[in-house]
Amino acid sequence: MSDVDIQDFVSRFAAAWAARDPEAFLALWHPDGILRSPFYDRPVTGKELGRLTELVRETAPDHVWQLLDWAARGDVVIVEWQATRTAGGKRIDWRGVDKFRLRDGRIAEETVYMDTAALRAMRGVAWPEPLIRL
């Protein structure tokens, strides 16, 4: 992929988040693509992304996703982002990184890396003890 193609992909991905548009997300994905994220209890297929977008709108209507930076090498694109939402009257901020493997300009594989501690605390979910106490 050329630098222009990659910039176009990143711009379309950020625009899909800004609009929370299920069709825009689906257009980015191969139907057989796979999403791995700590949000979900299983890998998600590309054809399911439209419904996931609707779930985010329903469960977190004030959720905002913002692109911070990105880098690419070959068919791999990395985007750094931050997100915010309100829960229980409190604003929650978190950051993450998505690693994409593209095929023909569309997502064949996406892996999301993020610290879920703040979101788990919001839901009252216990978090494992730290590996090392300082």
Summary of the structure (lengths in Angstrom):
residues: 134
radius of gyration: 15.5
end to end distance: 45.2
largest distance: 47.0
contacts: 343
relative contact order: 0.17
helix: 33%
strand: 41%
